[in-house]
């Protein structure tokens, strides 16, 4: 199942993404399915096309996908989790996951601009698998991790490399507004152990790897993080990026893709 958060000119709403032929639709639900039982409204809205659908008024504003979740608590990020990326960054293999946090104000959604701050001249893309927590968990075992995960989405761990080098810690480099694009939706029936993960800049492939190449897999990461901090519903875990990271500049289009989930697309601007 694919869970989307969207706007059609009003407040954010939720729906399940369904496909008929080559057309995707949103089956709109009442309430937030991540936190409560949601009831179908009977409304269906087309995604990415101008074709009419049942219960769709063509005079209404177009549907715009939003970040599928805005974490109420935290975004927990894992650094140095692919061997090829560790080598390209010149680091030693970590004996345990390297963790840092992003604020929820860093989150933006599909097609939202990544805004390059005035204080950095070297910003990079990093495609990552994002794990969305569905139930509170603390001190869980890896074998139980799947019981606390509602689904998965695509993330871009945008990073100001110059600030990362000079600051001595990663809060500013990783936590700026728009530095955590998420989307396009949450997939609940996804296998995080084996799927192609890629990124493209202006259509040119930059990263091309597989989730199977993670140093620490998803069940271990959820367990390890839960030993340190309580994970709450809606929390997001970014699981690290493969080799091929590089700079982005104003005017670029960044596409992050995970096979079986979808494509997260964002333009880059500077203000």
NUZAVO-214473 format. One record per atom (N, C-alpha, C, O): residue in three letters; z, y, x. Coordinates in pm, whole numbers, padded with zeros to 5 digits, always signed. Layout:
// NUZAVO-214473
ALAZYX ...
//
This chain:
// NUZAVO-214473
UNK+00000-00119+00084 UNK+00000+00000+00000 UNK+00000+00124+00088 UNK+00065+00128+00193 UNK-00074+00228+00044 UNK-00080+00354+00115 UNK-00014+00462+00029 UNK-00055+00486-00085 UNK+00088+00527+00084 UNK+00164+00631+00014 UNK+00124+00765+00073 UNK+00136+00787+00194 UNK+00078+00856-00012 UNK+00034+00987+00034 UNK+00117+01096-00031 UNK+00164+01084-00144 UNK+00135+01203+00044 UNK+00197+01325-00006 UNK+00086+01430-00007 UNK+00012+01443+00091 UNK+00074+01505-00114 UNK-00042+01592-00128 UNK-00008+01715-00211 UNK+00097+01724-00274 UNK-00102+01809-00209 UNK-00095+01926-00296 UNK-00229+01944-00363 UNK-00334+01926-00301 UNK-00226+01979-00489 UNK-00348+02013-00562 UNK-00334+02155-00618 UNK-00368+02182-00733 UNK-00282+02243-00533 UNK-00265+02382-00572 UNK-00126+02417-00615 UNK-00096+02535-00637 UNK-00037+02318-00626 UNK+00100+02344-00667 UNK+00198+02286-00566 UNK+00169+02279-00447 UNK+00315+02244-00616 UNK+00416+02185-00530 UNK+00368+02050-00476 UNK+00282+01986-00536 UNK+00423+02007-00362 UNK+00386+01875-00310 UNK+00417+01766-00412 UNK+00517+01770-00483 UNK+00328+01667-00416 UNK+00344+01553-00504 UNK+00308+01427-00426 UNK+00268+01435-00310 UNK+00323+01311-00491 UNK+00302+01184-00424 UNK+00208+01097-00504 UNK+00198+01108-00626 UNK+00139+01010-00433 UNK+00051+00917-00500 UNK+00022+00798-00410 UNK+00045+00802-00289 UNK-00029+00692-00472 UNK-00072+00574-00399 UNK-00224+00581-00383 UNK-00297+00605-00480 UNK-00270+00562-00261 UNK-00413+00571-00234 UNK-00479+00439-00272 UNK-00439+00332-00225 UNK-00581+00448-00357 UNK-00656+00331-00401 UNK-00803+00353-00370 UNK-00850+00467-00366 UNK-00875+00245-00349 UNK-01017+00254-00315 UNK-01099+00178-00417 UNK-01069+00063-00450 UNK-01204+00243-00466 UNK-01302+00179-00552 UNK-01439+00205-00491 UNK-01483+00319-00481 UNK-01506+00098-00449 UNK-01632+00116-00377 UNK-01605+00186-00246 UNK-01528+00137-00163 UNK-01669+00301-00226 UNK-01648+00380-00105 UNK-01565+00504-00132 UNK-01553+00591-00046 UNK-01506+00514-00251 UNK-01431+00632-00290 UNK-01281+00604-00293 UNK-01237+00505-00353 UNK-01202+00691-00227 UNK-01057+00683-00234 UNK-01005+00773-00345 UNK-01055+00883-00367 UNK-00903+00723-00415 UNK-00838+00798-00521 UNK-00688+00801-00498 UNK-00632+00713-00432 UNK-00624+00903-00552 UNK-00479+00910-00557 UNK-00432+00875-00697 UNK-00465+00943-00793 UNK-00353+00768-00708 UNK-00285+00737-00833 UNK-00151+00810-00828 UNK-00058+00766-00761 UNK-00142+00921-00899 UNK-00028+01012-00887 UNK+00096+00949-00949 UNK+00088+00887-01056 UNK+00210+00965-00881 UNK+00337+00914-00933 UNK+00435+01029-00948 UNK+00419+01135-00889 UNK+00537+01006-01028 UNK+00643+01103-01048 UNK+00757+01071-00953 UNK+00808+00959-00954 UNK+00798+01168-00872 UNK+00906+01147-00778 UNK+00856+01106-00641 UNK+00737+01084-00621 UNK+00948+01098-00547 UNK+00919+01064-00408 UNK+00945+00914-00388 UNK+01060+00872-00390 UNK+00840+00833-00367 UNK+00859+00688-00357 UNK+00937+00644-00235 UNK+00979+00529-00227 UNK+00958+00734-00138 UNK+01039+00698-00022 UNK+01188+00699-00054 UNK+01267+00635+00016 UNK+01226+00770-00160 UNK+01369+00788-00187 UNK+01411+00745-00327 UNK+01531+00739-00356 UNK+01316+00714-00414 UNK+01353+00679-00551 UNK+01245+00593-00613 UNK+01133+00586-00563 UNK+01279+00530-00723 UNK+01180+00455-00799 UNK+01084+00554-00863 UNK+01126+00646-00933 UNK+00956+00536-00839 UNK+00856+00631-00886 UNK+00772+00568-00997 UNK+00734+00451-00990 UNK+00744+00648-01097 UNK+00670+00600-01213 UNK+00528+00657-01212 UNK+00511+00775-01182 UNK+00428+00577-01246 UNK+00291+00628-01253 UNK+00276+00731-01363 UNK+00337+00720-01469 UNK+00195+00832-01336 UNK+00170+00937-01435 UNK+00042+00914-01514 UNK+00021+00978-01617 UNK-00043+00823-01467 UNK-00172+00802-01530 UNK-00281+00893-01476 UNK-00398+00877-01512 UNK-00245+00988-01391 UNK-00342+01081-01335 UNK-00403+01020-01209 UNK-00331+00965-01125 UNK-00535+01031-01196 UNK-00605+00986-01076 UNK-00688+01101-01022 UNK-00761+01167-01096 UNK-00674+01125-00892 UNK-00746+01235-00828 UNK-00832+01180-00715 UNK-00786+01096-00638 UNK-00957+01226-00703 UNK-01042+01178-00595 UNK-01005+01243-00462 UNK-00966+01360-00458 UNK-01018+01167-00354 UNK-00993+01217-00220 UNK-01124+01227-00144 UNK-01201+01131-00140 UNK-01149+01342-00084 UNK-01261+01355+00007 UNK-01397+01347-00058 UNK-01494+01311+00009 UNK-01408+01381-00187 UNK-01538+01381-00254 UNK-01532+01476-00371 UNK-01425+01510-00420 UNK-01648+01519-00415 UNK-01657+01610-00528 UNK-01683+01537-00660 UNK-01697+01600-00765 UNK-01689+01402-00652 UNK-01719+01325-00772 UNK-01604+01337-00871 UNK-01488+01353-00832 UNK-01636+01329-00999 UNK-01535+01332-01102 UNK-01462+01197-01106 UNK-01517+01094-01069 UNK-01338+01201-01153 UNK-01262+01079-01177 UNK-01188+01096-01308 UNK-01175+01207-01360 UNK-01139+00984-01361 UNK-01068+00992-01487 UNK-00947+01082-01474 UNK-00877+01079-01372 UNK-00922+01161-01576 UNK-00809+01254-01580 UNK-00817+01361-01471 UNK-00715+01418-01433 UNK-00935+01387-01421 UNK-00950+01490-01317 UNK-01032+01605-01373 UNK-01142+01586-01423 UNK-00976+01724-01364 UNK-01042+01844-01411 UNK-01111+01910-01292 UNK-01044+01953-01198 UNK-01243+01918-01295 UNK-01316+01970-01180 UNK-01288+02118-01155 UNK-01326+02171-01051 UNK-01221+02186-01251 UNK-01184+02325-01229 UNK-01052+02339-01154 UNK-01014+02449-01114 UNK-00982+02226-01135 UNK-00855+02229-01064 UNK-00879+02243-00912 UNK-00986+02206-00863 UNK-00780+02297-00837 UNK-00796+02307-00692 UNK-00815+02169-00630 UNK-00766+02070-00685 UNK-00884+02159-00518 UNK-00904+02030-00453 UNK-00774+01974-00399 UNK-00679+02047-00373 UNK-00771+01842-00384 UNK-00655+01775-00330 UNK-00649+01795-00178 UNK-00750+01780-00109 UNK-00532+01830-00127 UNK-00512+01846+00017 UNK-00397+01756+00060 UNK-00285+01770+00012 UNK-00426+01664+00152 UNK-00321+01577+00203 UNK-00225+01657+00290 UNK-00266+01742+00369 UNK-00096+01627+00274 UNK+00011+01689+00353 UNK+00071+01584+00445 UNK+00040+01465+00433 UNK+00157+01626+00534 UNK+00232+01528+00613 UNK+00298+01430+00517 UNK+00366+01474+00424 UNK+00281+01300+00537 UNK+00330+01203+00437 UNK+00481+01199+00425 UNK+00533+01148+00326 UNK+00552+01250+00524 UNK+00697+01258+00517 UNK+00742+01379+00600 UNK+00690+01404+00708 UNK+00838+01452+00547 UNK+00909+01555+00625 UNK+01048+01499+00650 UNK+01131+01497+00558 UNK+01078+01455+00772 UNK+01208+01392+00798 UNK+01323+01484+00759 UNK+01327+01600+00800 UNK+01416+01431+00680 UNK+01532+01511+00639 UNK+01634+01521+00752 UNK+01720+01609+00751 UNK+01624+01431+00848 UNK+01723+01425+00955 UNK+01660+01450+01091 UNK+01695+01547+01158 UNK+01566+01363+01136 UNK+01521+01371+01275 UNK+01391+01295+01297 UNK+01355+01205+01221 UNK+01324+01335+01405 UNK+01212+01258+01461 UNK+01259+01210+01598 UNK+01285+01290+01688 UNK+01270+01079+01613 UNK+01311+01020+01739 UNK+01186+00974+01813 UNK+01105+00901+01757 UNK+01171+01016+01937 UNK+01049+00988+02013 UNK+01081+00900+02133 UNK+01187+00910+02194 UNK+00985+00815+02165 UNK+00997+00725+02279 UNK+00894+00766+02383 UNK+00775+00774+02354 UNK+00940+00792+02504 UNK+00850+00826+02613 UNK+00823+00707+02703 UNK+00904+00614+02709 UNK+00710+00709+02773 UNK+00681+00609+02876 UNK+00690+00467+02821 UNK+00768+00386+02871 UNK+00610+00437+02717 UNK+00619+00307+02653 UNK+00491+00225+02665 UNK+00481+00118+02606 UNK+00392+00275+02741 UNK+00272+00197+02773 UNK+00257+00198+02925 UNK+00265+00303+02988 UNK+00236+00081+02983 UNK+00231+00069+03129 UNK+00123+00158+03188 UNK+00145+00222+03291 UNK+00005+00163+03123 UNK-00104+00243+03180 UNK-00071+00392+03178 UNK-00111+00466+03268 UNK+00002+00436+03075 UNK+00042+00577+03069 UNK+00150+00607+03173 UNK+00149+00714+03234 UNK+00243+00514+03194 UNK+00346+00532+03295 UNK+00282+00552+03432 UNK+00325+00637+03510 UNK+00180+00472+03460 UNK+00112+00483+03590 UNK+00037+00615+03603 UNK+00040+00677+03709 UNK-00031+00658+03494 UNK-00107+00783+03507 UNK-00017+00905+03521 UNK-00059+01008+03574 UNK+00107+00893+03473 UNK+00200+01005+03485 UNK+00281+00998+03614 UNK+00357+01090+03645 UNK+00265+00889+03691 UNK+00332+00878+03819 UNK+00480+00844+03810 UNK+00557+00881+03899 UNK+00521+00775+03703 UNK+00662+00741+03685 UNK+00687+00594+03719 UNK+00594+00514+03725 UNK+00814+00561+03741 UNK+00855+00422+03756 UNK+00872+00359+03617 UNK+00892+00430+03518 UNK+00864+00227+03612 UNK+00886+00156+03486 UNK+01030+00177+03440 UNK+01123+00146+03515 UNK+01052+00227+03319 UNK+01189+00249+03274 UNK+01257+00117+03238 UNK+01194+00030+03178 UNK+01384+00101+03274 UNK+01456-00022+03239 UNK+01493-00028+03091 UNK+01524-00135+03039 UNK+01490+00086+03025 UNK+01521+00095+02882 UNK+01437+00208+02824 UNK+01386+00291+02898 UNK+01422+00212+02692 UNK+01341+00318+02631 UNK+01392+00458+02667 UNK+01513+00483+02670 UNK+01298+00547+02695 UNK+01327+00688+02721 UNK+01317+00761+02587 UNK+01211+00762+02525 UNK+01426+00823+02544 UNK+01432+00883+02411 UNK+01445+01035+02418 UNK+01507+01089+02509 UNK+01385+01102+02321 UNK+01406+01245+02301 UNK+01382+01274+02153 UNK+01337+01186+02079 UNK+01412+01396+02110 UNK+01403+01432+01969 UNK+01304+01547+01949 UNK+01285+01631+02037 UNK+01243+01547+01833 UNK+01167+01663+01785 UNK+01234+01711+01656 UNK+01283+01629+01579 UNK+01238+01843+01633 UNK+01290+01891+01505 UNK+01189+01866+01394 UNK+01070+01851+01419 UNK+01238+01860+01270 UNK+01145+01838+01159 UNK+01053+01958+01137 UNK+00951+01945+01069 UNK+01087+02074+01194 UNK+00998+02190+01183 UNK+00873+02176+01269 UNK+00780+02255+01257 UNK+00870+02074+01357 UNK+00749+02048+01436 UNK+00643+01975+01357 UNK+00527+01969+01398 UNK+00682+01918+01243 UNK+00590+01835+01165 UNK+00486+01919+01092 UNK+00518+02021+01032 UNK+00362+01875+01100 UNK+00254+01930+01017 UNK+00168+01813+00971 UNK+00192+01699+01011 UNK+00068+01840+00888 UNK-00006+01733+00825 UNK-00152+01728+00864 UNK-00195+01801+00953 UNK-00228+01642+00799 UNK-00371+01631+00827 UNK-00443+01764+00806 UNK-00420+01833+00707 UNK-00530+01798+00899 UNK-00612+01919+00894 UNK-00533+02047+00911 UNK-00592+02155+00911 UNK-00400+02039+00927 UNK-00322+02158+00962 UNK-00352+02193+01109 UNK-00372+02103+01190 UNK-00356+02321+01143 UNK-00384+02356+01282 UNK-00267+02328+01374 UNK-00151+02352+01339 UNK-00297+02277+01491 UNK-00201+02273+01602 UNK-00205+02412+01666 UNK-00309+02453+01718 UNK-00093+02482+01663 UNK-00089+02620+01712 UNK-00035+02621+01855 UNK+00077+02579+01880 UNK-00117+02670+01947 UNK-00076+02679+02087 UNK+00010+02803+02106 UNK-00037+02914+02083 UNK+00136+02787+02150 UNK+00224+02903+02167 UNK+00178+02991+02284 UNK+00106+02946+02372 UNK+00222+03115+02281 UNK+00184+03210+02387 UNK+00248+03176+02521 UNK+00199+03219+02625 UNK+00358+03099+02518 UNK+00434+03075+02641 UNK+00387+02951+02719 UNK+00447+02916+02819 UNK+00280+02886+02673 UNK+00230+02770+02746 UNK+00079+02780+02767 UNK+00007+02830+02680 UNK+00034+02733+02882 UNK-00109+02732+02914 UNK-00162+02590+02932 UNK-00278+02572+02970 UNK-00079+02490+02905 UNK-00120+02352+02932 UNK-00061+02260+02825 UNK+00049+02207+02841 UNK-00135+02242+02718 UNK-00089+02159+02605 UNK-00175+02034+02598 UNK-00297+02040+02612 UNK-00109+01919+02575 UNK-00178+01790+02571 UNK-00163+01723+02435 UNK-00069+01751+02360 UNK-00257+01634+02404 UNK-00251+01545+02287 UNK-00190+01413+02331 UNK-00198+01377+02448 UNK-00129+01340+02236 UNK-00077+01205+02261 UNK-00079+01129+02129 UNK+00006+01154+02044 UNK-00174+01038+02110 UNK-00176+00958+01988 UNK-00062+00855+01993 UNK-00038+00794+02096 UNK+00006+00838+01880 UNK+00118+00745+01874 UNK+00130+00681+01737 UNK+00090+00740+01636 UNK+00184+00560+01733 UNK+00224+00498+01608 UNK+00358+00556+01566 UNK+00451+00564+01646 UNK+00369+00597+01439 UNK+00494+00650+01386 UNK+00552+00550+01286 UNK+00483+00501+01197 UNK+00680+00521+01303 UNK+00754+00430+01216 UNK+00837+00514+01120 UNK+00911+00603+01163 UNK+00826+00487+00990 UNK+00902+00562+00890 UNK+01015+00474+00838 UNK+00991+00366+00784 UNK+01137+00521+00854 UNK+01255+00445+00811 UNK+01274+00459+00660 UNK+01260+00567+00603 UNK+01305+00346+00595 UNK+01321+00346+00450 UNK+01465+00332+00402 UNK+01497+00372+00291 UNK+01552+00274+00487 UNK+01692+00255+00450 UNK+01780+00288+00570 UNK+01741+00266+00685 UNK+01897+00340+00542 UNK+01990+00373+00651 UNK+02024+00248+00730 UNK+02046+00141+00674 UNK+02028+00263+00863 UNK+02063+00148+00945 UNK+02141+00191+01068 UNK+02120+00300+01123 UNK+02230+00103+01110 UNK+02315+00127+01227 UNK+02347-00009+01289 UNK+02389-00102+01221 UNK+02326-00018+01421 UNK+02358-00140+01495 UNK+02290-00264+01439 UNK+02354-00368+01420 UNK+02161-00253+01412 UNK+02088-00368+01359 UNK+02024-00448+01472 UNK+02006-00397+01582 UNK+01990-00571+01444 UNK+01922-00657+01538 UNK+01771-00643+01523 UNK+01722-00612+01414 UNK+01695-00666+01631 UNK+01548-00657+01620 UNK+01491-00742+01508 UNK+01397-00700+01441 UNK+01545-00860+01487 UNK+01492-00949+01384 UNK+01508-00893+01243 UNK+01441-00938+01150 UNK+01596-00795+01227 UNK+01620-00735+01096 UNK+01552-00601+01077 UNK+01560-00541+00970 UNK+01484-00552+01180 UNK+01430-00416+01177 UNK+01333-00394+01062 UNK+01334-00288+01000 UNK+01249-00494+01033 UNK+01148-00477+00927 UNK+01210-00446+00792 UNK+01146-00384+00708 UNK+01333-00488+00770 UNK+01401-00464+00642 UNK+01434-00317+00622 UNK+01464-00275+00510 UNK+01429-00237+00728 UNK+01469-00097+00721 UNK+01350-00002+00739 UNK+01367+00120+00743 UNK+01232-00058+00750 UNK+01110+00022+00769 UNK+01032+00026+00639 UNK+01003-00079+00581 UNK+00998+00146+00593 UNK+00917+00157+00472 UNK+00769+00149+00503 UNK+00690+00105+00420 UNK+00730+00193+00625 UNK+00588+00187+00659 UNK+00558+00261+00788 UNK+00648+00297+00864 UNK+00428+00283+00809 UNK+00380+00338+00936 UNK+00273+00444+00911 UNK+00198+00436+00813 UNK+00266+00541+01000 UNK+00162+00641+00994 UNK+00118+00676+01136 UNK+00171+00621+01233 UNK+00022+00767+01148 UNK-00030+00809+01278 UNK+00037+00940+01318 UNK+00060+01026+01233 UNK+00067+00955+01446 UNK+00129+01077+01496 UNK+00054+01128+01618 UNK-00016+01053+01687 UNK+00071+01257+01644 UNK+00023+01320+01767 UNK+00143+01390+01830 UNK+00191+01491+01778 UNK+00190+01336+01940 UNK+00305+01394+02010 UNK+00255+01506+02102 UNK+00242+01487+02223 UNK+00227+01620+02043 UNK+00173+01734+02118 UNK+00279+01782+02218 UNK+00397+01791+02186 UNK+00233+01812+02341 UNK+00327+01839+02450 UNK+00279+01956+02535 UNK+00164+01959+02577 UNK+00368+02050+02560 UNK+00340+02158+02655 UNK+00378+02108+02794 UNK+00496+02108+02830 UNK+00280+02065+02871 UNK+00307+02001+03000 UNK+00374+02095+03100 UNK+00461+02052+03176 UNK+00334+02221+03102 UNK+00394+02313+03198 UNK+00543+02331+03169 UNK+00625+02333+03261 UNK+00578+02345+03041 UNK+00720+02357+03005 UNK+00794+02227+03033 UNK+00911+02229+03072 UNK+00727+02115+03013 UNK+00790+01986+03041 UNK+00828+01974+03188 UNK+00933+01917+03221 UNK+00743+02026+03276 UNK+00770+02018+03420 UNK+00880+02115+03464 UNK+00960+02082+03551 UNK+00883+02234+03404 UNK+00972+02338+03456 UNK+01109+02342+03391 UNK+01205+02390+03452 UNK+01121+02293+03268 UNK+01246+02313+03193 UNK+01357+02216+03231 UNK+01475+02248+03213 UNK+01322+02099+03283 UNK+01426+02002+03316 UNK+01465+01914+03198 UNK+01534+01815+03217 UNK+01423+01948+03079 UNK+01439+01866+02959 UNK+01320+01898+02869 UNK+01244+01990+02898 UNK+01304+01823+02759 UNK+01177+01827+02688 UNK+01181+01897+02552 UNK+01085+01890+02477 UNK+01291+01964+02521 UNK+01304+02021+02387 UNK+01196+02123+02356 UNK+01133+02117+02250 UNK+01172+02216+02446 UNK+01072+02319+02423 UNK+00931+02260+02432 UNK+00843+02294+02353 UNK+00910+02173+02529 UNK+00778+02116+02551 UNK+00730+02031+02433 UNK+00610+02023+02406 UNK+00824+01968+02365 UNK+00789+01874+02259 UNK+00819+01925+02119 UNK+00768+01870+02021 UNK+00901+02030+02107 UNK+00956+02064+01976 UNK+00900+02186+01908 UNK+00952+02228+01805 UNK+00795+02247+01963 UNK+00740+02368+01902 UNK+00683+02339+01763 UNK+00646+02226+01732 UNK+00675+02442+01681 UNK+00612+02428+01550 UNK+00472+02370+01565 UNK+00398+02409+01656 UNK+00436+02279+01477 UNK+00307+02209+01470 UNK+00287+02106+01581 UNK+00177+02053+01594 UNK+00389+02076+01661 UNK+00375+01981+01772 UNK+00400+01837+01729 UNK+00415+01749+01814 UNK+00405+01811+01597 UNK+00422+01673+01551 UNK+00336+01648+01426 UNK+00390+01627+01318 UNK+00204+01651+01440 UNK+00119+01614+01325 UNK+00144+01469+01284 UNK+00156+01380+01369 UNK+00151+01446+01153 UNK+00168+01312+01096 UNK+00066+01292+00985 UNK+00034+01386+00913 UNK+00015+01170+00971 UNK-00074+01141+00860 UNK-00172+01030+00892 UNK-00160+00966+00996 UNK-00270+01003+00805 UNK-00292+01077+00681 UNK-00202+01032+00565 UNK-00184+01104+00468 UNK-00144+00909+00578 UNK-00056+00853+00476 UNK+00032+00749+00541 UNK+00018+00720+00659 UNK+00123+00692+00464 UNK+00210+00584+00511 UNK+00154+00452+00460 UNK+00129+00438+00341 UNK+00136+00357+00551 UNK+00090+00223+00514 UNK+00209+00129+00521 UNK+00274+00118+00625 UNK+00239+00062+00410 UNK+00359-00022+00402 UNK+00336-00163+00453 UNK+00430-00228+00499 UNK+00213-00213+00445 UNK+00184-00352+00483 UNK+00102-00357+00612 UNK-00008-00412+00616 UNK+00157-00299+00716 UNK+00089-00286+00844 UNK+00161-00369+00950 UNK+00284-00372+00954 UNK+00085-00436+01035 UNK+00140-00514+01146 UNK+00140-00428+01272 UNK+00033-00401+01326 UNK+00257-00384+01321 UNK+00261-00293+01436 UNK+00248-00363+01571 UNK+00261-00299+01675 UNK+00223-00493+01569 UNK+00220-00566+01696 UNK+00082-00574+01758 UNK+00068-00609+01875 UNK-00023-00543+01680 UNK-00158-00563+01733 UNK-00258-00482+01652 UNK-00303-00526+01546 UNK-00293-00365+01701 UNK-00395-00281+01638 UNK-00448-00182+01741 UNK-00374-00138+01828 UNK-00574-00149+01730 UNK-00635-00055+01823 UNK-00582+00085+01796 UNK-00568+00126+01680 UNK-00552+00160+01902 UNK-00503+00297+01892 UNK-00589+00385+01980 UNK-00604+00357+02099 UNK-00646+00492+01923 UNK-00742+00576+01995 UNK-00719+00722+01964 UNK-00657+00758+01864 UNK-00770+00807+02052 UNK-00777+00950+02024 UNK-00913+01002+02069 UNK-00975+00949+02161 UNK-00958+01108+02000 UNK-01085+01172+02033 UNK-01067+01323+02033 UNK-00994+01378+01950 UNK-01132+01388+02127 UNK-01137+01533+02130 UNK-01283+01574+02110 UNK-01369+01540+02191 UNK-01308+01646+02003 UNK-01445+01689+01970 UNK-01541+01572+01967 UNK-01656+01582+02009 UNK-01492+01458+01915 UNK-01574+01340+01899 UNK-01583+01250+02020 UNK-01641+01142+02011 UNK-01526+01290+02132 UNK-01531+01211+02255 UNK-01401+01132+02270 UNK-01292+01190+02266 UNK-01411+01000+02285 UNK-01293+00915+02297 UNK-01219+00943+02427 UNK-01279+00946+02535 UNK-01088+00965+02416 UNK-01004+00994+02532 UNK-00901+00884+02557 UNK-00874+00850+02672 UNK-00844+00829+02452 UNK-00747+00720+02464 UNK-00800+00601+02385 UNK-00855+00618+02275 UNK-00785+00481+02439 UNK-00834+00361+02372 UNK-00750+00244+02421 UNK-00769+00195+02532 UNK-00657+00199+02337 UNK-00564+00096+02378 UNK-00528+00011+02257 UNK-00596+00016+02154 UNK-00421-00066+02268 UNK-00375-00152+02160 UNK-00223-00147+02152 UNK-00155-00138+02254 UNK-00171-00153+02032 UNK-00027-00150+02014 UNK+00042-00267+02083 UNK+00161-00262+02113 UNK-00034-00374+02108 UNK+00023-00489+02178 UNK+00063-00455+02321 UNK+00138-00530+02383 UNK+00014-00343+02373 UNK+00042-00304+02511 UNK+00171-00223+02525 UNK+00202-00177+02635 UNK+00246-00205+02416 UNK+00374-00136+02427 UNK+00469-00212+02519 UNK+00476-00335+02515 UNK+00543-00138+02600 UNK+00645-00197+02685 UNK+00762-00248+02599 UNK+00812-00358+02621 UNK+00805-00166+02503 UNK+00911-00203+02408 UNK+00851-00200+02269 UNK+00798-00098+02226 UNK+00859-00312+02195 UNK+00792-00320+02066 UNK+00876-00254+01956 UNK+00990-00214+01979 UNK+00817-00245+01837 UNK+00881-00171+01728 UNK+01016-00230+01689 UNK+01112-00153+01679 UNK+01030-00360+01666 UNK+01164-00411+01629 UNK+01271-00379+01733 UNK+01383-00343+01697 UNK+01236-00392+01861 UNK+01334-00360+01965 UNK+01371-00213+01962 UNK+01488-00177+01974 UNK+01270-00125+01945 UNK+01297+00018+01945 UNK+01389+00059+01830 UNK+01483+00135+01849 UNK+01362+00006+01710 UNK+01447+00040+01595 UNK+01589-00005+01620 UNK+01685+00068+01592 UNK+01605-00127+01673 UNK+01738-00178+01703 UNK+01807-00094+01809 UNK+01923-00056+01794 UNK+01736-00065+01917 UNK+01793+00011+02029 UNK+01838+00150+01985 UNK+01947+00194+02019 UNK+01753+00217+01909 UNK+01789+00353+01862 UNK+01908+00347+01768 UNK+01994+00435+01771 UNK+01912+00243+01683 UNK+02022+00233+01586 UNK+02157+00208+01653 UNK+02261+00231+01591 UNK+02156+00161+01777 UNK+02281+00145+01849 UNK+02340+00279+01889 UNK+02461+00293+01904 UNK+02252+00379+01906 UNK+02297+00512+01950 UNK+02323+00605+01833 UNK+02421+00680+01834 UNK+02236+00600+01732 UNK+02247+00694+01621 UNK+02209+00624+01492 UNK+02127+00532+01491 UNK+02269+00668+01383 UNK+02233+00614+01252 UNK+02096+00666+01213 UNK+02069+00786+01218 UNK+02009+00574+01175 UNK+01877+00611+01124 UNK+01885+00621+00972 UNK+01939+00532+00906 UNK+01832+00730+00919 UNK+01842+00758+00777 UNK+01705+00748+00710 UNK+01602+00759+00778 UNK+01702+00727+00578 UNK+01573+00722+00508 UNK+01491+00848+00535 UNK+01542+00960+00525 UNK+01365+00829+00568 UNK+01278+00941+00599 UNK+01273+00978+00745 UNK+01186+01055+00786 UNK+01364+00925+00827 UNK+01355+00946+00971 UNK+01226+00884+01023 UNK+01177+00785+00969 UNK+01173+00942+01130 UNK+01048+00895+01189 UNK+01072+00864+01336 UNK+01139+00940+01407 UNK+01016+00752+01381 UNK+01022+00714+01522 UNK+00879+00716+01577 UNK+00792+00647+01525 UNK+00856+00796+01682 UNK+00728+00794+01754 UNK+00742+00697+01870 UNK+00840+00703+01945 UNK+00645+00607+01886 UNK+00664+00490+01971 UNK+00596+00498+02107 UNK+00586+00396+02176 UNK+00549+00616+02147 UNK+00488+00631+02278 UNK+00337+00632+02272 UNK+00277+00593+02172 UNK+00276+00677+02381 UNK+00131+00694+02385 UNK+00071+00616+02501 UNK+00136+00600+02605 UNK-00052+00567+02486 UNK-00121+00500+02597 UNK-00184+00600+02694 UNK-00175+00721+02675 UNK-00248+00547+02796 UNK-00314+00630+02897 UNK-00429+00709+02836 UNK-00483+00674+02732 UNK-00465+00817+02907 UNK-00579+00898+02864 UNK-00541+01033+02809 UNK-00627+01104+02757 UNK-00413+01071+02821 UNK-00372+01202+02771 UNK-00439+01312+02851 UNK-00473+01294+02968 UNK-00458+01427+02787 UNK-00523+01538+02853 UNK-00507+01666+02775 UNK-00441+01666+02671 UNK-00567+01775+02822 UNK-00543+01905+02762 UNK-00624+01928+02634 UNK-00729+01869+02613 UNK-00570+02015+02550 UNK-00643+02068+02435 UNK-00641+02220+02445 UNK-00547+02279+02498 UNK-00747+02281+02393 UNK-00759+02427+02395 UNK-00803+02473+02256 UNK-00849+02393+02174 UNK-00788+02601+02233 UNK-00828+02657+02104 UNK-00975+02626+02076 UNK-01061+02639+02164 UNK-01002+02584+01953 UNK-01136+02546+01913 UNK-01160+02397+01913 UNK-01257+02350+01854 UNK-01071+02319+01978 UNK-01086+02174+01979 UNK-01052+02113+01843 UNK-00978+02171+01763 UNK-01109+01996+01818 UNK-01072+01912+01704 UNK-01015+01783+01761 UNK-01083+01712+01835 UNK-00890+01753+01726 UNK-00822+01634+01775 UNK-00820+01530+01664 UNK-00780+01559+01551 UNK-00864+01409+01696 UNK-00857+01298+01600 UNK-00776+01186+01663 UNK-00809+01137+01772 UNK-00671+01146+01595 UNK-00588+01033+01637 UNK-00606+00922+01534 UNK-00595+00946+01414 UNK-00632+00801+01580 UNK-00664+00693+01488 UNK-00592+00565+01527 UNK-00584+00530+01645 UNK-00541+00496+01426 UNK-00485+00362+01445 UNK-00554+00270+01345 UNK-00554+00296+01225 UNK-00612+00164+01396 UNK-00682+00067+01313 UNK-00588+00012+01206 UNK-00478-00033+01237 UNK-00631+00016+01082 UNK-00548-00033+00973 UNK-00464+00073+00907 UNK-00405+00049+00802 UNK-00458+00192+00966 UNK-00385+00304+00904 UNK-00484+00414+00867 UNK-00499+00446+00749 UNK-00551+00473+00966 UNK-00646+00579+00935 UNK-00655+00680+01046 UNK-00609+00657+01158 UNK-00717+00794+01014 UNK-00744+00899+01111 UNK-00663+01024+01077 UNK-00663+01070+00962 UNK-00595+01077+01176 UNK-00522+01204+01165 UNK-00603+01308+01241 UNK-00621+01298+01362 UNK-00652+01407+01169 UNK-00741+01509+01228 UNK-00675+01645+01223 UNK-00621+01684+01119 UNK-00678+01720+01335 UNK-00621+01855+01340 UNK-00704+01946+01428 UNK-00741+01908+01539 UNK-00736+02067+01380 UNK-00797+02167+01468 UNK-00690+02231+01555 UNK-00571+02225+01524 UNK-00734+02293+01664 UNK-00643+02360+01756 UNK-00674+02509+01757 UNK-00790+02548+01770 UNK-00571+02591+01742 UNK-00589+02736+01746 UNK-00482+02797+01835 UNK-00382+02733+01866 UNK-00503+02921+01875 UNK-00401+02996+01949 UNK-00377+03128+01878 UNK-00471+03197+01838 UNK-00251+03162+01862 UNK-00214+03287+01797 UNK-00131+03372+01891 UNK-00091+03482+01855 
//
